[in-house]
């Protein structure tokens, strides 16, 4: 994997549907993410605790990848 990709979309985001995001993830090798139930287009403003449940694991993974790359 050259560049990690994480895509998340609120289940009722009308700018980009969760289905569109899932289709995009399926087309990018190694991409992760998906639907965020109970959230719309502005996840941090609508429900920041729930949004963080998706954001923090992605950030921790990116940090681990970065630290692994620096160790080489």
PyMOL Python script that loads the backbone (N, CA, C, O; Angstrom):
from pymol import cmd

cmd.read_pdbstr("""\
ATOM      1  N   UNK A   1       0.844  -1.172   0.000  1.00  0.00           N
ATOM      2  CA  UNK A   1       0.000   0.000   0.000  1.00  0.00           C
ATOM      3  C   UNK A   1       0.894   1.242   0.000  1.00  0.00           C
ATOM      4  O   UNK A   1       1.788   1.372   0.836  1.00  0.00           O
ATOM      5  N   UNK A   2       0.650   2.130  -0.923  1.00  0.00           N
ATOM      6  CA  UNK A   2       1.447   3.341  -1.036  1.00  0.00           C
ATOM      7  C   UNK A   2       0.889   4.448  -0.142  1.00  0.00           C
ATOM      8  O   UNK A   2       1.639   5.130   0.556  1.00  0.00           O
ATOM      9  N   UNK A   3      -0.415   4.618  -0.170  1.00  0.00           N
ATOM     10  CA  UNK A   3      -1.055   5.679   0.604  1.00  0.00           C
ATOM     11  C   UNK A   3      -2.341   5.127   1.214  1.00  0.00           C
ATOM     12  O   UNK A   3      -3.274   4.803   0.480  1.00  0.00           O
ATOM     13  N   UNK A   4      -2.407   5.014   2.525  1.00  0.00           N
ATOM     14  CA  UNK A   4      -3.623   4.504   3.151  1.00  0.00           C
ATOM     15  C   UNK A   4      -4.814   5.424   2.877  1.00  0.00           C
ATOM     16  O   UNK A   4      -4.684   6.648   2.884  1.00  0.00           O
ATOM     17  N   UNK A   5      -5.961   4.819   2.639  1.00  0.00           N
ATOM     18  CA  UNK A   5      -7.173   5.585   2.363  1.00  0.00           C
ATOM     19  C   UNK A   5      -8.273   5.120   3.312  1.00  0.00           C
ATOM     20  O   UNK A   5      -8.559   3.927   3.414  1.00  0.00           O
ATOM     21  N   UNK A   6      -8.883   6.077   4.004  1.00  0.00           N
ATOM     22  CA  UNK A   6     -10.017   5.819   4.890  1.00  0.00           C
ATOM     23  C   UNK A   6     -11.134   6.764   4.460  1.00  0.00           C
ATOM     24  O   UNK A   6     -10.960   7.983   4.473  1.00  0.00           O
ATOM     25  N   UNK A   7     -12.273   6.206   4.083  1.00  0.00           N
ATOM     26  CA  UNK A   7     -13.421   7.012   3.661  1.00  0.00           C
ATOM     27  C   UNK A   7     -14.625   6.649   4.520  1.00  0.00           C
ATOM     28  O   UNK A   7     -14.967   5.474   4.655  1.00  0.00           O
ATOM     29  N   UNK A   8     -15.261   7.652   5.093  1.00  0.00           N
ATOM     30  CA  UNK A   8     -16.451   7.425   5.912  1.00  0.00           C
ATOM     31  C   UNK A   8     -17.525   8.402   5.491  1.00  0.00           C
ATOM     32  O   UNK A   8     -17.237   9.561   5.192  1.00  0.00           O
ATOM     33  N   UNK A   9     -18.767   7.936   5.466  1.00  0.00           N
ATOM     34  CA  UNK A   9     -19.893   8.776   5.100  1.00  0.00           C
ATOM     35  C   UNK A   9     -21.034   8.512   6.059  1.00  0.00           C
ATOM     36  O   UNK A   9     -21.330   7.366   6.398  1.00  0.00           O
ATOM     37  N   UNK A  10     -21.673   9.591   6.494  1.00  0.00           N
ATOM     38  CA  UNK A  10     -22.850   9.449   7.342  1.00  0.00           C
ATOM     39  C   UNK A  10     -23.968   8.753   6.595  1.00  0.00           C
ATOM     40  O   UNK A  10     -24.113   8.921   5.384  1.00  0.00           O
ATOM     41  N   UNK A  11     -24.754   7.977   7.311  1.00  0.00           N
ATOM     42  CA  UNK A  11     -25.802   7.194   6.645  1.00  0.00           C
ATOM     43  C   UNK A  11     -26.861   8.063   5.988  1.00  0.00           C
ATOM     44  O   UNK A  11     -27.520   7.614   5.051  1.00  0.00           O
ATOM     45  N   UNK A  12     -27.042   9.286   6.448  1.00  0.00           N
ATOM     46  CA  UNK A  12     -27.996  10.173   5.785  1.00  0.00           C
ATOM     47  C   UNK A  12     -27.315  11.452   5.286  1.00  0.00           C
ATOM     48  O   UNK A  12     -27.832  12.557   5.448  1.00  0.00           O
ATOM     49  N   UNK A  13     -26.145  11.267   4.677  1.00  0.00           N
ATOM     50  CA  UNK A  13     -25.426  12.362   4.021  1.00  0.00           C
ATOM     51  C   UNK A  13     -25.951  12.449   2.598  1.00  0.00           C
ATOM     52  O   UNK A  13     -25.785  11.517   1.810  1.00  0.00           O
ATOM     53  N   UNK A  14     -26.583  13.565   2.270  1.00  0.00           N
ATOM     54  CA  UNK A  14     -27.178  13.696   0.935  1.00  0.00           C
ATOM     55  C   UNK A  14     -26.197  14.234  -0.098  1.00  0.00           C
ATOM     56  O   UNK A  14     -26.504  14.221  -1.290  1.00  0.00           O
ATOM     57  N   UNK A  15     -25.027  14.707   0.322  1.00  0.00           N
ATOM     58  CA  UNK A  15     -24.006  15.166  -0.616  1.00  0.00           C
ATOM     59  C   UNK A  15     -23.280  13.982  -1.248  1.00  0.00           C
ATOM     60  O   UNK A  15     -22.874  14.044  -2.408  1.00  0.00           O
ATOM     61  N   UNK A  16     -23.120  12.910  -0.484  1.00  0.00           N
ATOM     62  CA  UNK A  16     -22.480  11.685  -0.960  1.00  0.00           C
ATOM     63  C   UNK A  16     -23.095  10.546  -0.170  1.00  0.00           C
ATOM     64  O   UNK A  16     -22.973  10.502   1.054  1.00  0.00           O
ATOM     65  N   UNK A  17     -23.745   9.639  -0.844  1.00  0.00           N
ATOM     66  CA  UNK A  17     -24.428   8.561  -0.127  1.00  0.00           C
ATOM     67  C   UNK A  17     -23.423   7.545   0.420  1.00  0.00           C
ATOM     68  O   UNK A  17     -22.311   7.404  -0.089  1.00  0.00           O
ATOM     69  N   UNK A  18     -23.845   6.853   1.458  1.00  0.00           N
ATOM     70  CA  UNK A  18     -23.010   5.795   2.028  1.00  0.00           C
ATOM     71  C   UNK A  18     -22.747   4.714   0.985  1.00  0.00           C
ATOM     72  O   UNK A  18     -21.669   4.118   0.965  1.00  0.00           O
ATOM     73  N   UNK A  19     -23.715   4.462   0.128  1.00  0.00           N
ATOM     74  CA  UNK A  19     -23.532   3.476  -0.943  1.00  0.00           C
ATOM     75  C   UNK A  19     -22.433   3.911  -1.910  1.00  0.00           C
ATOM     76  O   UNK A  19     -21.627   3.090  -2.347  1.00  0.00           O
ATOM     77  N   UNK A  20     -22.403   5.196  -2.241  1.00  0.00           N
ATOM     78  CA  UNK A  20     -21.348   5.706  -3.133  1.00  0.00           C
ATOM     79  C   UNK A  20     -19.975   5.550  -2.481  1.00  0.00           C
ATOM     80  O   UNK A  20     -19.003   5.183  -3.141  1.00  0.00           O
ATOM     81  N   UNK A  21     -19.906   5.829  -1.194  1.00  0.00           N
ATOM     82  CA  UNK A  21     -18.634   5.676  -0.491  1.00  0.00           C
ATOM     83  C   UNK A  21     -18.208   4.214  -0.470  1.00  0.00           C
ATOM     84  O   UNK A  21     -17.039   3.906  -0.704  1.00  0.00           O
ATOM     85  N   UNK A  22     -19.139   3.318  -0.195  1.00  0.00           N
ATOM     86  CA  UNK A  22     -18.818   1.890  -0.177  1.00  0.00           C
ATOM     87  C   UNK A  22     -18.364   1.406  -1.550  1.00  0.00           C
ATOM     88  O   UNK A  22     -17.460   0.575  -1.641  1.00  0.00           O
ATOM     89  N   UNK A  23     -18.975   1.911  -2.616  1.00  0.00           N
ATOM     90  CA  UNK A  23     -18.547   1.556  -3.977  1.00  0.00           C
ATOM     91  C   UNK A  23     -17.127   2.062  -4.245  1.00  0.00           C
ATOM     92  O   UNK A  23     -16.322   1.366  -4.865  1.00  0.00           O
ATOM     93  N   UNK A  24     -16.831   3.261  -3.781  1.00  0.00           N
ATOM     94  CA  UNK A  24     -15.488   3.823  -3.977  1.00  0.00           C
ATOM     95  C   UNK A  24     -14.454   3.019  -3.200  1.00  0.00           C
ATOM     96  O   UNK A  24     -13.378   2.725  -3.721  1.00  0.00           O
ATOM     97  N   UNK A  25     -14.769   2.664  -1.966  1.00  0.00           N
ATOM     98  CA  UNK A  25     -13.855   1.852  -1.159  1.00  0.00           C
ATOM     99  C   UNK A  25     -13.550   0.530  -1.869  1.00  0.00           C
ATOM    100  O   UNK A  25     -12.410   0.067  -1.872  1.00  0.00           O
ATOM    101  N   UNK A  26     -14.571  -0.064  -2.464  1.00  0.00           N
ATOM    102  CA  UNK A  26     -14.391  -1.345  -3.160  1.00  0.00           C
ATOM    103  C   UNK A  26     -13.455  -1.220  -4.360  1.00  0.00           C
ATOM    104  O   UNK A  26     -12.854  -2.209  -4.780  1.00  0.00           O
ATOM    105  N   UNK A  27     -13.329  -0.023  -4.910  1.00  0.00           N
ATOM    106  CA  UNK A  27     -12.484   0.192  -6.096  1.00  0.00           C
ATOM    107  C   UNK A  27     -11.046   0.577  -5.764  1.00  0.00           C
ATOM    108  O   UNK A  27     -10.195   0.602  -6.653  1.00  0.00           O
ATOM    109  N   UNK A  28     -10.766   0.874  -4.507  1.00  0.00           N
ATOM    110  CA  UNK A  28      -9.420   1.286  -4.110  1.00  0.00           C
ATOM    111  C   UNK A  28      -8.794   0.162  -3.299  1.00  0.00           C
ATOM    112  O   UNK A  28      -9.237  -0.110  -2.183  1.00  0.00           O
ATOM    113  N   UNK A  29      -7.778  -0.491  -3.835  1.00  0.00           N
ATOM    114  CA  UNK A  29      -7.152  -1.597  -3.093  1.00  0.00           C
ATOM    115  C   UNK A  29      -6.661  -1.149  -1.709  1.00  0.00           C
ATOM    116  O   UNK A  29      -5.923  -0.170  -1.586  1.00  0.00           O
ATOM    117  N   UNK A  30      -7.078  -1.873  -0.686  1.00  0.00           N
ATOM    118  CA  UNK A  30      -6.650  -1.591   0.672  1.00  0.00           C
ATOM    119  C   UNK A  30      -7.424  -0.494   1.385  1.00  0.00           C
ATOM    120  O   UNK A  30      -7.180  -0.239   2.564  1.00  0.00           O
ATOM    121  N   UNK A  31      -8.355   0.164   0.694  1.00  0.00           N
ATOM    122  CA  UNK A  31      -9.124   1.241   1.326  1.00  0.00           C
ATOM    123  C   UNK A  31     -10.024   0.684   2.420  1.00  0.00           C
ATOM    124  O   UNK A  31     -10.478  -0.458   2.353  1.00  0.00           O
ATOM    125  N   UNK A  32     -10.271   1.507   3.419  1.00  0.00           N
ATOM    126  CA  UNK A  32     -11.119   1.121   4.548  1.00  0.00           C
ATOM    127  C   UNK A  32     -12.144   2.207   4.804  1.00  0.00           C
ATOM    128  O   UNK A  32     -12.017   3.331   4.316  1.00  0.00           O
ATOM    129  N   UNK A  33     -13.162   1.857   5.575  1.00  0.00           N
ATOM    130  CA  UNK A  33     -14.164   2.850   5.957  1.00  0.00           C
ATOM    131  C   UNK A  33     -15.549   2.319   5.739  1.00  0.00           C
ATOM    132  O   UNK A  33     -15.789   1.115   5.821  1.00  0.00           O
ATOM    133  N   UNK A  34     -16.475   3.236   5.457  1.00  0.00           N
ATOM    134  CA  UNK A  34     -17.850   2.855   5.194  1.00  0.00           C
ATOM    135  C   UNK A  34     -18.852   3.804   5.818  1.00  0.00           C
ATOM    136  O   UNK A  34     -18.597   4.995   6.001  1.00  0.00           O
ATOM    137  N   UNK A  35     -19.972   3.243   6.130  1.00  0.00           N
ATOM    138  CA  UNK A  35     -21.134   3.978   6.622  1.00  0.00           C
ATOM    139  C   UNK A  35     -20.997   4.281   8.114  1.00  0.00           C
ATOM    140  O   UNK A  35     -20.541   3.444   8.893  1.00  0.00           O
ATOM    141  N   UNK A  36     -21.399   5.494   8.494  1.00  0.00           N
ATOM    142  CA  UNK A  36     -21.444   5.879   9.901  1.00  0.00           C
ATOM    143  C   UNK A  36     -22.914   6.032  10.294  1.00  0.00           C
ATOM    144  O   UNK A  36     -23.519   7.073  10.034  1.00  0.00           O
ATOM    145  N   UNK A  37     -23.488   5.009  10.914  1.00  0.00           N
ATOM    146  CA  UNK A  37     -24.902   5.090  11.312  1.00  0.00           C
ATOM    147  C   UNK A  37     -25.155   6.236  12.291  1.00  0.00           C
ATOM    148  O   UNK A  37     -24.341   6.514  13.171  1.00  0.00           O
ATOM    149  N   UNK A  38     -26.285   6.883  12.119  1.00  0.00           N
ATOM    150  CA  UNK A  38     -26.691   7.938  13.036  1.00  0.00           C
ATOM    151  C   UNK A  38     -26.042   9.284  12.794  1.00  0.00           C
ATOM    152  O   UNK A  38     -26.145  10.184  13.628  1.00  0.00           O
ATOM    153  N   UNK A  39     -25.370   9.432  11.654  1.00  0.00           N
ATOM    154  CA  UNK A  39     -24.676  10.689  11.342  1.00  0.00           C
ATOM    155  C   UNK A  39     -25.028  11.109   9.917  1.00  0.00           C
ATOM    156  O   UNK A  39     -25.292  10.269   9.056  1.00  0.00           O
ATOM    157  N   UNK A  40     -25.028  12.420   9.682  1.00  0.00           N
ATOM    158  CA  UNK A  40     -25.302  12.947   8.350  1.00  0.00           C
ATOM    159  C   UNK A  40     -24.061  13.560   7.719  1.00  0.00           C
ATOM    160  O   UNK A  40     -22.986  12.962   7.749  1.00  0.00           O
ATOM    161  N   UNK A  41     -24.204  14.753   7.146  1.00  0.00           N
ATOM    162  CA  UNK A  41     -23.142  15.391   6.375  1.00  0.00           C
ATOM    163  C   UNK A  41     -22.078  16.071   7.239  1.00  0.00           C
ATOM    164  O   UNK A  41     -20.942  16.229   6.793  1.00  0.00           O
ATOM    165  N   UNK A  42     -22.419  16.474   8.455  1.00  0.00           N
ATOM    166  CA  UNK A  42     -21.487  17.187   9.326  1.00  0.00           C
ATOM    167  C   UNK A  42     -21.250  16.381  10.604  1.00  0.00           C
ATOM    168  O   UNK A  42     -21.735  16.762  11.670  1.00  0.00           O
ATOM    169  N   UNK A  43     -20.511  15.275  10.509  1.00  0.00           N
ATOM    170  CA  UNK A  43     -20.415  14.352  11.635  1.00  0.00           C
ATOM    171  C   UNK A  43     -19.857  14.961  12.919  1.00  0.00           C
ATOM    172  O   UNK A  43     -20.363  14.658  14.000  1.00  0.00           O
ATOM    173  N   UNK A  44     -18.841  15.802  12.836  1.00  0.00           N
ATOM    174  CA  UNK A  44     -18.270  16.371  14.067  1.00  0.00           C
ATOM    175  C   UNK A  44     -19.250  17.322  14.749  1.00  0.00           C
ATOM    176  O   UNK A  44     -19.276  17.403  15.977  1.00  0.00           O
ATOM    177  N   UNK A  45     -20.048  18.034  13.973  1.00  0.00           N
ATOM    178  CA  UNK A  45     -21.013  18.954  14.550  1.00  0.00           C
ATOM    179  C   UNK A  45     -22.261  18.221  15.043  1.00  0.00           C
ATOM    180  O   UNK A  45     -22.859  18.611  16.046  1.00  0.00           O
ATOM    181  N   UNK A  46     -22.644  17.170  14.344  1.00  0.00           N
ATOM    182  CA  UNK A  46     -23.861  16.441  14.695  1.00  0.00           C
ATOM    183  C   UNK A  46     -23.683  15.543  15.908  1.00  0.00           C
ATOM    184  O   UNK A  46     -24.532  15.508  16.798  1.00  0.00           O
ATOM    185  N   UNK A  47     -22.574  14.821  15.936  1.00  0.00           N
ATOM    186  CA  UNK A  47     -22.370  13.851  17.008  1.00  0.00           C
ATOM    187  C   UNK A  47     -20.875  13.564  17.110  1.00  0.00           C
ATOM    188  O   UNK A  47     -20.400  12.532  16.635  1.00  0.00           O
ATOM    189  N   UNK A  48     -20.143  14.476  17.730  1.00  0.00           N
ATOM    190  CA  UNK A  48     -18.691  14.320  17.763  1.00  0.00           C
ATOM    191  C   UNK A  48     -18.238  13.058  18.493  1.00  0.00           C
ATOM    192  O   UNK A  48     -17.274  12.438  18.043  1.00  0.00           O
ATOM    193  N   UNK A  49     -18.875  12.635  19.601  1.00  0.00           N
ATOM    194  CA  UNK A  49     -18.414  11.388  20.233  1.00  0.00           C
ATOM    195  C   UNK A  49     -18.533  10.179  19.300  1.00  0.00           C
ATOM    196  O   UNK A  49     -17.642   9.330  19.262  1.00  0.00           O
ATOM    197  N   UNK A  50     -19.623  10.106  18.559  1.00  0.00           N
ATOM    198  CA  UNK A  50     -19.801   8.993  17.628  1.00  0.00           C
ATOM    199  C   UNK A  50     -18.813   9.096  16.465  1.00  0.00           C
ATOM    200  O   UNK A  50     -18.250   8.087  16.041  1.00  0.00           O
ATOM    201  N   UNK A  51     -18.601  10.293  15.955  1.00  0.00           N
ATOM    202  CA  UNK A  51     -17.651  10.487  14.861  1.00  0.00           C
ATOM    203  C   UNK A  51     -16.247  10.062  15.277  1.00  0.00           C
ATOM    204  O   UNK A  51     -15.514   9.461  14.491  1.00  0.00           O
ATOM    205  N   UNK A  52     -15.881  10.375  16.503  1.00  0.00           N
ATOM    206  CA  UNK A  52     -14.547  10.014  16.994  1.00  0.00           C
ATOM    207  C   UNK A  52     -14.351   8.504  17.037  1.00  0.00           C
ATOM    208  O   UNK A  52     -13.218   8.033  16.939  1.00  0.00           O
ATOM    209  N   UNK A  53     -15.423   7.737  17.181  1.00  0.00           N
ATOM    210  CA  UNK A  53     -15.309   6.278  17.171  1.00  0.00           C
ATOM    211  C   UNK A  53     -14.798   5.761  15.821  1.00  0.00           C
ATOM    212  O   UNK A  53     -14.221   4.676  15.749  1.00  0.00           O
ATOM    213  N   UNK A  54     -15.006   6.523  14.776  1.00  0.00           N
ATOM    214  CA  UNK A  54     -14.504   6.170  13.442  1.00  0.00           C
ATOM    215  C   UNK A  54     -13.158   6.837  13.170  1.00  0.00           C
ATOM    216  O   UNK A  54     -12.267   6.238  12.568  1.00  0.00           O
ATOM    217  N   UNK A  55     -13.022   8.066  13.616  1.00  0.00           N
ATOM    218  CA  UNK A  55     -11.820   8.844  13.321  1.00  0.00           C
ATOM    219  C   UNK A  55     -10.590   8.330  14.062  1.00  0.00           C
ATOM    220  O   UNK A  55      -9.541   8.150  13.444  1.00  0.00           O
ATOM    221  N   UNK A  56     -10.690   8.088  15.364  1.00  0.00           N
ATOM    222  CA  UNK A  56      -9.517   7.710  16.154  1.00  0.00           C
ATOM    223  C   UNK A  56      -8.870   6.412  15.697  1.00  0.00           C
ATOM    224  O   UNK A  56      -7.645   6.374  15.586  1.00  0.00           O
ATOM    225  N   UNK A  57      -9.617   5.342  15.424  1.00  0.00           N
ATOM    226  CA  UNK A  57      -8.943   4.126  14.935  1.00  0.00           C
ATOM    227  C   UNK A  57      -8.191   4.360  13.624  1.00  0.00           C
ATOM    228  O   UNK A  57      -7.102   3.819  13.432  1.00  0.00           O
ATOM    229  N   UNK A  58      -8.760   5.158  12.725  1.00  0.00           N
ATOM    230  CA  UNK A  58      -8.077   5.458  11.463  1.00  0.00           C
ATOM    231  C   UNK A  58      -6.794   6.237  11.721  1.00  0.00           C
ATOM    232  O   UNK A  58      -5.760   5.955  11.117  1.00  0.00           O
ATOM    233  N   UNK A  59      -6.862   7.215  12.618  1.00  0.00           N
ATOM    234  CA  UNK A  59      -5.664   7.997  12.932  1.00  0.00           C
ATOM    235  C   UNK A  59      -4.599   7.154  13.619  1.00  0.00           C
ATOM    236  O   UNK A  59      -3.409   7.309  13.347  1.00  0.00           O
ATOM    237  N   UNK A  60      -5.025   6.261  14.509  1.00  0.00           N
ATOM    238  CA  UNK A  60      -4.051   5.380  15.175  1.00  0.00           C
ATOM    239  C   UNK A  60      -3.369   4.458  14.163  1.00  0.00           C
ATOM    240  O   UNK A  60      -2.168   4.206  14.260  1.00  0.00           O
ATOM    241  N   UNK A  61      -4.127   3.961  13.205  1.00  0.00           N
ATOM    242  CA  UNK A  61      -3.540   3.107  12.174  1.00  0.00           C
ATOM    243  C   UNK A  61      -2.531   3.879  11.336  1.00  0.00           C
ATOM    244  O   UNK A  61      -1.449   3.372  11.042  1.00  0.00           O
ATOM    245  N   UNK A  62      -2.875   5.085  10.957  1.00  0.00           N
ATOM    246  CA  UNK A  62      -1.957   5.912  10.172  1.00  0.00           C
ATOM    247  C   UNK A  62      -0.700   6.234  10.976  1.00  0.00           C
ATOM    248  O   UNK A  62       0.403   6.233  10.430  1.00  0.00           O
ATOM    249  N   UNK A  63      -0.861   6.506  12.251  1.00  0.00           N
ATOM    250  CA  UNK A  63       0.295   6.777  13.093  1.00  0.00           C
ATOM    251  C   UNK A  63       1.209   5.549  13.173  1.00  0.00           C
ATOM    252  O   UNK A  63       2.430   5.672  13.077  1.00  0.00           O
ATOM    253  N   UNK A  64       0.613   4.371  13.348  1.00  0.00           N
ATOM    254  CA  UNK A  64       1.414   3.141  13.426  1.00  0.00           C
ATOM    255  C   UNK A  64       2.159   2.896  12.115  1.00  0.00           C
ATOM    256  O   UNK A  64       3.322   2.492  12.132  1.00  0.00           O
ATOM    257  N   UNK A  65       1.509   3.132  10.992  1.00  0.00           N
ATOM    258  CA  UNK A  65       2.166   2.971   9.699  1.00  0.00           C
ATOM    259  C   UNK A  65       3.335   3.951   9.562  1.00  0.00           C
ATOM    260  O   UNK A  65       4.402   3.595   9.062  1.00  0.00           O
ATOM    261  N   UNK A  66       3.117   5.172  10.007  1.00  0.00           N
ATOM    262  CA  UNK A  66       4.160   6.189   9.940  1.00  0.00           C
ATOM    263  C   UNK A  66       5.354   5.802  10.820  1.00  0.00           C
ATOM    264  O   UNK A  66       6.506   5.915  10.401  1.00  0.00           O
ATOM    265  N   UNK A  67       5.070   5.351  12.030  1.00  0.00           N
ATOM    266  CA  UNK A  67       6.144   4.962  12.943  1.00  0.00           C
ATOM    267  C   UNK A  67       6.897   3.744  12.392  1.00  0.00           C
ATOM    268  O   UNK A  67       8.115   3.657  12.542  1.00  0.00           O
ATOM    269  N   UNK A  68       6.190   2.811  11.761  1.00  0.00           N
ATOM    270  CA  UNK A  68       6.836   1.656  11.159  1.00  0.00           C
ATOM    271  C   UNK A  68       7.729   2.052   9.999  1.00  0.00           C
ATOM    272  O   UNK A  68       8.803   1.482   9.809  1.00  0.00           O
ATOM    273  N   UNK A  69       7.283   3.030   9.225  1.00  0.00           N
ATOM    274  CA  UNK A  69       8.087   3.482   8.087  1.00  0.00           C
ATOM    275  C   UNK A  69       9.336   4.196   8.561  1.00  0.00           C
ATOM    276  O   UNK A  69      10.394   4.064   7.946  1.00  0.00           O
ATOM    277  N   UNK A  70       9.234   4.943   9.636  1.00  0.00           N
ATOM    278  CA  UNK A  70      10.424   5.654  10.157  1.00  0.00           C
ATOM    279  C   UNK A  70      11.430   4.686  10.760  1.00  0.00           C
ATOM    280  O   UNK A  70      12.630   4.959  10.764  1.00  0.00           O
ATOM    281  N   UNK A  71      10.944   3.551  11.273  1.00  0.00           N
ATOM    282  CA  UNK A  71      11.846   2.595  11.916  1.00  0.00           C
ATOM    283  C   UNK A  71      12.691   1.828  10.899  1.00  0.00           C
ATOM    284  O   UNK A  71      13.724   1.257  11.247  1.00  0.00           O
ATOM    285  N   UNK A  72      12.255   1.820   9.662  1.00  0.00           N
ATOM    286  CA  UNK A  72      12.989   1.074   8.627  1.00  0.00           C
ATOM    287  C   UNK A  72      14.220   1.769   8.180  1.00  0.00           C
ATOM    288  O   UNK A  72      14.935   1.262   7.316  1.00  0.00           O
TER     289      UNK A  72
END
""", "prot")
cmd.dss("prot")
cmd.show_as("cartoon", "prot")
cmd.util.cbc("prot")
cmd.orient("prot")
